[in-house]
Amino acid sequence: MDEKDNKEFLFLSSSKYCLMKIIITGGDGLLGSNLVRELLKRNYEVSVLIFDKSPYKTLDGLDIHRIYGNILN
């Protein structure tokens, strides 16, 4: 990728019309929930892996896809 392609990619990535998908593990914690909010502001489609027994109140009301499970299983 040359410099011109890189600049174009950065422009498209920061565009409000660009929809990128991302999955966050630990998104119900302090750092993760703030990361999720920032990604939503930047128009990312966010999925969050949530531990089955986690009280994920930090994610209430957010437009995210919740995946329940344990990364160790």
C-alpha positions in Angstrom: 0.0 0.0 0.0 1.5 3.3 -1.0 1.1 6.6 0.8 -1.9 7.7 -1.3 -3.8 4.5 -0.6 -3.0 4.9 3.1 -4.4 8.4 3.3 -7.5 7.3 1.4 -8.0 4.5 3.9 -7.7 6.8 6.9 -10.2 9.2 5.3 -12.7 6.4 4.7 -12.2 5.0 8.2 -12.9 8.3 9.9 -15.9 9.0 7.7 -19.3 9.1 9.4 -20.6 6.9 6.6 -18.0 4.1 7.0 -19.4 1.2 9.0 -16.8 -1.0 10.5 -17.4 -4.1 12.7 -15.5 -4.8 15.8 -15.8 -7.2 18.8 -14.7 -6.3 22.3 -13.9 -8.7 25.0 -14.3 -7.3 28.5 -16.6 -4.6 27.2 -18.6 -4.5 30.4 -15.7 -3.3 32.5 -14.6 0.3 33.2 -12.1 0.6 30.3 -14.1 -1.7 27.9 -17.4 0.2 28.4 -15.7 3.5 27.6 -14.1 2.0 24.5 -17.5 0.7 23.4 -19.0 4.2 23.8 -16.2 5.8 21.8 -16.5 3.2 19.0 -20.2 3.8 18.8 -19.6 7.6 18.5 -17.3 6.8 15.6 -20.1 4.7 13.9 -18.6 1.3 14.5 -20.9 -1.7 14.7 -19.9 -3.1 18.1 -20.3 -6.6 19.4 -19.3 -7.4 23.0 -18.4 -10.8 24.5 -20.0 -10.8 28.0 -19.3 -13.4 30.6 -22.6 -15.3 31.3 -22.8 -14.2 35.0 -21.6 -10.7 34.5 -24.0 -7.9 35.7 -23.3 -5.7 32.6 -25.1 -2.6 33.7 -22.4 -0.4 32.1 -23.7 -1.4 28.7 -27.4 -0.7 29.4 -29.1 1.3 26.7 -26.3 1.0 24.1 -26.9 -0.2 20.6 -24.6 -3.2 20.6 -24.7 -6.9 19.8 -24.3 -8.9 23.0 -22.6 -12.3 22.8 -22.8 -14.3 26.0 -20.0 -16.8 26.8 -16.5 -17.3 28.2 -13.4 -16.9 26.0 -11.8 -19.8 27.9 -14.5 -22.3 26.8 
